[in-house]
Amino acid sequence: MWGRAAARARRRIAGARTASTAAAAEEEKSSCRAVVVPRFGGPEVLEVRQGVPVPDLKPGQVLVRARAVSINPLDLRMRSGYGRSIFEPILPLIIGRDISGEVVATTSSFTIGQEVFGALHPTAIRGTYTDYAILSQDELTPKPSTLTHVEASAIPFAALTAWRALHGSARISEGQRVLVIGGGGDVGQSAVQLAVAAGCSVSATCGTQSIEQVLSLGAEKAIDYTAEDTESAVKGKFDAVLDTIGEPETERVGINVLRRGGHYMTLQGEAAVLADRYGLAVGLPAATAALLKKQMQYRYSHGIGLDLFE
Ligand SMILES: NC(=O)c1ccc[n+]([C@@H]2O[C@H](COP(=O)([O-])OP(=O)(O)OC[C@H]3O[C@@H](n4cnc5c(N)ncnc54)[C@H](OP(=O)(O)O)[C@@H]3O)[C@@H](O)[C@H]2O)c1
């Protein structure tokens, strides 16, 4: 099935690099298997479907044969109806952001057979829970041979979120102090490692069972949020706080422990929720307005920046 779809896709791409094998050339199919969401709901709505179309590649895109995909909280939320104002009209939906696999056709600088891993943009329509996923060349990178496909597929979406926050927004640098709220989760563990690698002094909150793991990643302090008061457990002010939980209490603590000029970054925005409730035309501007208002409030009251990575 994979070989047939790949052969078909390669033929359809003008100028695509091809690795023509006699076997692949004989086989013709423009469809593959995929895990789809035909309607919103719990895990029981998921269906494995045959014959799902493999679209033509556009310039700069890569057709990746999936060897492993991973499950992010966003996948579960999309399955349950988060973002329904965008996704409902296009059901059945293929969910999934992360992937690790092999290039089978491309209009980019990748080569056929190359092992790659990466993640789709959060708003991409056709996900990765399929034999053949389509990603842009900017969403992929060569897979190190030291990682298995399963390991590689667990990294990109969560780690890129942490990277965008710490490097893109806060621009952390050596010697700074970083607090990661929710350091035991996927985004949190990525953030701890990225901040440690950047030479920062890192503290993190996490559950009891994650304390040792967080310390083993290089955090100087791991605070058990189920047993300790975070605000009293941390000493001094931080340059950046990444809050992967985004509850009112974690936001309050995060804001209070920042120095003036510091950055508070949260992953919990209201755009999708408000768009689902009031429609795109009203919900998205309302979410933007609410975010701007909060940014201005914190700048005025605490002298800090606030950024959202939804
Ligand atoms: N994964 C992604 O790629 C991604 C990307 C963008 C946004 N997000 C969003 O970011 C959030 C976190 O994602 P994730 O993938 O990191 O989730 P996750 O792997 O499920 O981790 C969540 C962690 O939060 C911890 N936790 C819960 N309440 C806490 C609190 N009050 N204080 C400190 N830690 C607390 C839990 O710790 P214990 O289990 O130890 O109690 C758990 O380890 C989700 O809302 C998700 O939608 C995720």
PDBQT file of the ligand as one rigid body, heavy atoms in Angstrom, charges set to zero:
ROOT
HETATM    1  N1  LIG A 401       2.469  19.026  23.927  1.00  0.00    +0.000 N 
HETATM    2  C1  LIG A 401       2.492  20.045  23.085  1.00  0.00    +0.000 C 
HETATM    3  O1  LIG A 401       3.127  19.969  22.042  1.00  0.00    +0.000 OA
HETATM    4  C2  LIG A 401       1.775  21.333  23.378  1.00  0.00    +0.000 A 
HETATM    5  C3  LIG A 401       1.928  22.404  22.501  1.00  0.00    +0.000 A 
HETATM    6  C4  LIG A 401       1.261  23.594  22.762  1.00  0.00    +0.000 A 
HETATM    7  C5  LIG A 401       0.470  23.695  23.884  1.00  0.00    +0.000 A 
HETATM    8  N2  LIG A 401       0.334  22.626  24.714  1.00  0.00    +0.000 N 
HETATM    9  C6  LIG A 401      -0.530  22.770  25.893  1.00  0.00    +0.000 C 
HETATM   10  O2  LIG A 401       0.295  22.847  27.026  1.00  0.00    +0.000 OA
HETATM   11  C7  LIG A 401      -0.291  22.161  28.090  1.00  0.00    +0.000 C 
HETATM   12  C8  LIG A 401       0.700  21.157  28.618  1.00  0.00    +0.000 C 
HETATM   13  O3  LIG A 401       1.028  20.266  27.584  1.00  0.00    +0.000 OA
HETATM   14  P1  LIG A 401       1.966  19.005  27.855  1.00  0.00    +0.000 P 
HETATM   15  O4  LIG A 401       2.068  18.276  26.584  1.00  0.00    +0.000 OA
HETATM   16  O5  LIG A 401       3.225  19.436  28.499  1.00  0.00    +0.000 OA
HETATM   17  O6  LIG A 401       1.041  18.214  28.876  1.00  0.00    +0.000 OA
HETATM   18  P2  LIG A 401       1.372  16.935  29.739  1.00  0.00    +0.000 P 
HETATM   19  O7  LIG A 401       2.521  16.186  29.171  1.00  0.00    +0.000 OA
HETATM   20  O8  LIG A 401       0.095  16.245  29.954  1.00  0.00    +0.000 OA
HETATM   21  O9  LIG A 401       1.885  17.551  31.112  1.00  0.00    +0.000 OA
HETATM   22  C9  LIG A 401       1.115  18.250  32.000  1.00  0.00    +0.000 C 
HETATM   23  C10 LIG A 401       1.877  18.252  33.320  1.00  0.00    +0.000 C 
HETATM   24  O10 LIG A 401       1.318  19.236  34.152  1.00  0.00    +0.000 OA
HETATM   25  C11 LIG A 401       1.547  18.824  35.476  1.00  0.00    +0.000 C 
HETATM   26  N3  LIG A 401       0.642  19.626  36.290  1.00  0.00    +0.000 N 
HETATM   27  C12 LIG A 401      -0.690  19.602  36.372  1.00  0.00    +0.000 A 
HETATM   28  N4  LIG A 401      -1.137  20.578  37.196  1.00  0.00    +0.000 NA
HETATM   29  C13 LIG A 401      -0.032  21.238  37.634  1.00  0.00    +0.000 A 
HETATM   30  C14 LIG A 401       0.185  22.357  38.508  1.00  0.00    +0.000 A 
HETATM   31  N5  LIG A 401      -0.831  22.978  39.122  1.00  0.00    +0.000 N 
HETATM   32  N6  LIG A 401       1.461  22.773  38.712  1.00  0.00    +0.000 NA
HETATM   33  C15 LIG A 401       2.494  22.162  38.093  1.00  0.00    +0.000 A 
HETATM   34  N7  LIG A 401       2.367  21.103  37.261  1.00  0.00    +0.000 NA
HETATM   35  C16 LIG A 401       1.108  20.652  37.040  1.00  0.00    +0.000 A 
HETATM   36  C17 LIG A 401       1.325  17.343  35.478  1.00  0.00    +0.000 C 
HETATM   37  O11 LIG A 401       2.183  16.876  36.410  1.00  0.00    +0.000 OA
HETATM   38  P3  LIG A 401       1.947  15.523  37.215  1.00  0.00    +0.000 P 
HETATM   39  O12 LIG A 401       1.377  14.532  36.266  1.00  0.00    +0.000 OA
HETATM   40  O13 LIG A 401       3.318  15.182  37.628  1.00  0.00    +0.000 OA
HETATM   41  O14 LIG A 401       1.012  15.858  38.320  1.00  0.00    +0.000 OA
HETATM   42  C18 LIG A 401       1.781  16.952  34.053  1.00  0.00    +0.000 C 
HETATM   43  O15 LIG A 401       3.063  16.403  34.060  1.00  0.00    +0.000 OA
HETATM   44  C19 LIG A 401      -1.586  21.539  27.560  1.00  0.00    +0.000 C 
HETATM   45  O16 LIG A 401      -2.668  22.357  27.931  1.00  0.00    +0.000 OA
HETATM   46  C20 LIG A 401      -1.406  21.562  26.079  1.00  0.00    +0.000 C 
HETATM   47  O17 LIG A 401      -2.626  21.688  25.404  1.00  0.00    +0.000 OA
HETATM   48  C21 LIG A 401       0.986  21.469  24.509  1.00  0.00    +0.000 A 
ENDROOT
TORSDOF 0
